[in-house]
Each structure stands twice: as C-alpha cells, then as structure tokens.
Amino acid sequence: MSLHPSLDGLMDDEIVGVSGNFSSGEREPILWVQNIHKPPLGQHSKSQAGEESAVSAAFLSDVHLGSKTFLAPQWEKMVQWFKNDPLAKTVKYFVLTGDGVDGVGIYPGQERHLAITDLFNQYGELARMLEDIPDWVDVVMLPGNHDAVRPAEPQPALDPEVQQDYSNTTFVGNPCDFSLHGVRILSYHGKSIDDFVATLRSVTYSKPEMAMRAMLERRHLAPSWGGKTPLSPEPEDRMVIPVVPDIFVTGHVHGHFVGDHKGTLMVHSSTWQDQTDFQRMLGFQPKPCILTVVNLHTFATESIDFV
C-alpha cells in the first residue's frame, strides 16, 4: 500500500488535482481541500511478444568499468553463463542502463579509486569485455551520470568516437522508450531517485522500487526542477511518461528489484561494482552481480546471482 500524497509528501513541481468545497459567506471564497489526485494510472495490460519470438531480454546497470571496485571475476562467471547456460540461449537483448564506466572527474578525488585513469581506455576495455558476450546477443546501452555525456537530462547517446569501438551495440539516450518484439520498454538510468528519496517518506535507497512506483503514478521520471537531478529546459519535456510501459527499468542506486506495479513489470537493475568507500560511510550495502532475465512472451523472470 502506498501512502496518501498528503502523508507521503509531494514532489516539487509535480502536477496534482485537488477536490473539496468552497467556503460560503466569505468575500473571497476559500477552497478547503479534501483530497489530492495524481494523474490516473489504471491496471495496465501488457503487450506480449509472439510465441514464435519467445526470446528474453537481460538487464544490468552501473557496471562502473575502470573503478577499483569493479568485480572482474564475477563478470567472467557471467560470460561463461552466457556461453553455456540453456536460459542464456534465449537471451536476444542485453540492456545496460547507464554508468557503463566509472568516468573521470565525476567527483573530487575520484582518481585514487580508479584502476583505469583514462576515460577512452575505460570505454575501450568495456567494449572488449562486451565482445566476450555471444554474437546472438544485441546490446542496448544508455548513458548515466558517470558517462561522457552532458549531465543534464534527457541525455544524448554516447559520442560516435566512443561508439566506434563497439559491435552488436545500439546506443540510445537516457531515458529511452523502445520496443522489443512489440513489448514496450521504458529504460531510465534513475538519477532522479535521489530527489524522490529526499522528498517522499515512502522512498529509501534500499527500496528504489518505491521511487519507480512514484514515477509511474506521476507519469513523470523527474518532476522536481532545481533539485539533485540536472534537467535541460527542452522545448518538449522528454521526462514525461506519455504511454505506460510494459517493462520499466532503472538503475543508479546499486540495488536490485523485480516486481509488478499495476501491470507494469518493474526492474531495478543490479550493479557490477562492490561497495564503495562512500557507500560504506553511509552504511549502504549494494546488491551487485545480479542479472535479471525477462521472457518477452511470458514475462517470466529469473534473477541470476554471480557473487
């Protein structure tokens, strides 16, 4: 059960409706609000891939290649899984939801945490590692706040100079709304989760799915201007959710969750980075090295743990 908006809190700049009664006998009537209404979100009916296209999509985020805390042995275990496991033979798509590399100059003193200190070398090594994934898997890659694109959302796809090292990879912006065999997927790195955690009582870093629910309920990925999420003043607001997705996937906060909200399958993708010094200081324990696999026909899910 989600809290009523008046108890859970309201995001800055979100649009709500109110209902109530006007007071009578006043020179300027006062509206006494009895209820707060968010945009309507009914039960969603998913579109399924055809039985002849009963392929799967695998979801992962926040690889952070280049960091000293990148979990290389576990990545090799995943590569071997892709090459040998029967379920892996059904995986046609591998969606990486941002922060493929740790980046350079993202925060003060980052260089002491880096195993690869050159940004292009980080992307080159990530490309080499993705080459180990079998040829039947197509990679879809979004940027995140550690990637070499502008921090303001919506973010463009990675620069062509970076893309040239990759094969079997489709580069898209963040967020990205796309379709795989008729299944509509909304993929968003998830930087605005920071704002939802700071504002709503129901949302914590250990429960990022509550932020995802809040986004769906508000039909907006980042409703707060001027907070922790840098937003670009575009002519059209690309952070709006105009159509309810069949699968909604985020990352960013290094947790893991798979579940349903009003008919939409929500996937909070796992990271491939061990606990950082900053997370240790906050007492936050990430959930790394969990690959989420979703069958696009049945929507059956598997979470494979490589730790």
N, C-alpha and C positions, 0 to 999 in steps of 0.2 A: 504494500500500500504506500502510495506517495503522499507526502504531506500536502495539505491545502496550501495554495500560494501565500495566503496571509500568514501561515505558520512557518513555511519553508523559506520564504523570502522571495523577492522579485529581483531579476537582473536589471542593471541599469540599461535603459533604452529599449527594453522589450515592450512589445505592444500587447496590451490586455484590454478586455472589455469588462465593464462593471454593470451591475444591476442593483437596483434599490428603489428608494422612494424620495421624492422631493418633499421637503417640509413645507407646510402651508402657513399662511399668515405672516411670512417674512417679506421684507421689502425686496431682498434678493434671495430667492429660494435656495436652499442648501440641499444637495443630493446626499442622502445617507446611504452609503454603500452596504449592501447586504451580501454580495458575492462578487468574486473576481473570476473572470473567464479567460482561459487561454485559447488559442486557435483550436478548432475541433480536430481531434485525431481519433477516428473510429478504428474498428478492427480491420486490419489490412489483410487482403487475400493475395498471397504470393503468386508470382508467375514462375512456372517450373520449366526447366529445360526438358526437351522431349526425351522419351525413354531411350531413343537411339543416341542421344547426346548426354548420357548419364555420366558425364565427366565431373571431376572435382576441382575446386579451387583451394589453394593453400594460402594462409595469411600469416604474415610476420611483420614486425615493425622494429625500428630502433636497433639496427644491427651495430651501429657505432664502430664500424671498422676503423682502425687507427688508434683506438683507445687501448691503454694497457689492460683494461678490464674486459676487452673483447674475449669471448670464450671460444677459442680456436678448436680445442679438441672436440667440443660438443658440435661445432659446425661440421667437422669431418664425420661425426656419427650421423648427422642429418644427411649428408651427401651419400653415405653408404645406404641409408634408409631409402633415399630416392632411387637408388640404383637396384635395390634388391627386394623391397617390400611389395607385396601384392597391392596394397592400398595405394602406394605411390604410383603404380602403373595407371591409375585412374586420374592422377593429378595433371591437368592440362594447363593450369594457370597458377602462378606464384605471385601474389600481390604483396609488395613491400611498401608499407605505409609511412615512409619518411624516416629521416635520420639514418640513411644507409651508411654514412661515415660520421666520425666524431667531429670533423671540421677543424678549423684552425682559427684562433682568436675569438671563439664564441663567448668565453668568459675569462676574467683575469687569472693568469697563472695556469691556463689550460695546458701549456706546452710541457709541464712536468708530468702530466697524466697521459701523454701521447707516446705510443710506440712507433708511429709513423708521423713525422712532423711536417711533411709536405702534403698539401691538400690534393694535388693531382696524383701523387703517389697513393694516397688513400683511395681515391676513386679507381685508379688503375688496379690496385690489389683487390678491391671489391669486384671489379669486372672479371678478374682472373678467377676468383672464388666462385662466381656465378657460372663460369664456364664449366665447372665440375658438375653442375646440375644437368641431368639428362636432356637431350635435344628436344624431346617431346614436350617439354615444359616451356611455356611462354611466360616471361617475367613482365609484370607491370610495376613501374616504380614511380612513386610520388616523392616530392621533396618534403623536408621538415625544417624545424628551426635550427638544426645543426648543419644543414646543407648549404651549398654555394649558390643560393638564390636570395632575392630580397627577403627580409624577414616579414614584411607586411603581407597579410593575406587578403585576397587569394594569391597564392604563389605560382609563378610560371614553372614550366618543366625545366629540368636541368639544361645547362648550356650545351649546344651542339659539340663544343670542344670536349666536353666531358662524355657526351653520348657516344662519340666515335669509337671508344674502346669496348663497347658492349655489343653483343649479338643476342638475338632472341629476346630483346628487351624493348618494351614500349614505354616511353617516358611521357608522363602526364603531369598536370598541375595539381595543386593542393588548395581546395578539395577537388575531387573528380567524381562525376556521376557517369557511370558507364554500364554497358550491358554485356553479359556473357551468356550466349545461347538463350537470350530472352529474359535472363534473370538480372534485374536492375540492382546495381551495387553503388552505394554512396561511400566513398573512401575519403577519410579526412585524418590528417596527422593527429590533430587533437590539442593544439596549443591552448585553445580556449577552456580546456578542462581546468586550467589554473584559475580562471575567473569564476567558474562555477564552484570550485572548492572554496574560494574566498568569499562567496556570496550566499550560497544556499546551504541550509543546515543539513540537508539530506546527503550532500555530496562530500566524499572524502577521497584522498589519493588511494586508499585501499579499496574503494568501491567506485572505480571510474565509470562503471555501467550506469550509476545514478546520474552522472553528467550526460551520458549518451541519451538516457531517457528524457532528461530535461531538454536536450536539443531537439529531439523528435517532438516533444509536447509543444515546444515553442515554434517549431518549424523554422529554426534558425540555428546555425552552427556557432555563431559568436555574436550574441546580441548586445554586448557591452562595449561601447566606444570609450577609448582612453584608459582601459584597464591594463591587464597583463598581456593581452593579445594585440599586437600591432595590426591595424586594419588599413587598407588602402581605400581612399574615397573614390571608388569606381562609379561610372555613370549608372551601372546596374549592380545591385547588391548580389554578388555571387555566393554569399554565405547563406542565403535563404534556401530552405528545403521545399521547393515547389511541388515535388511529387514524392510521396512516401516510398522509400526504397524497400526492396525485398531483403537485402542484406546491408547493414550499416556497420562499417568497420572504422576503428580509430586505433591510435597508439599513444605515444608521447610519455605516458607516466609509468611505463615499465611494469604494468600489471598484466592480468590475464582474466578474461571472462568470455563465456559463451552462453547466450540465453535469448529469450524471446520477449519482445515488448509489443503488445497489440498486433501480433502477426509479423512484425519485422524481426529477422534474426540479427541480433547484435553480437559483434565480435570485437572484443578489445584485445588487440594483437600483442603477443609477448615480445620481449626484447631479447637480444643476444649479448647483453652486457651484464657483467656481475655488479654487485653493489659498489657504488662509487663512494668516495670519501664524503661527499656532500650528503648522499642518502644515509650513510652511516651516522653522520652528525644529527640528522633529523630522525633517526630511528626507523627509517623506511626500508623494508625488505622487498626488493623486486622479485618478480616471478619469471626468471629467464628460461630461454631454450625450450619453449612450448610451441610447437607448430600446430595450428588449427586447420583442419581439413574439412571442407563442406561439399557434400554431393549436391550438384546443381539441379538434379532431378528430384531427389527425395528430401533434400535438406538435412539428411543425417550428418552428424558432426563427429569428428574424432579429434582429441587433443593429445598429441604425441609429445611426451616429455623426454628430452635428450640430456638432462642433467645426470 
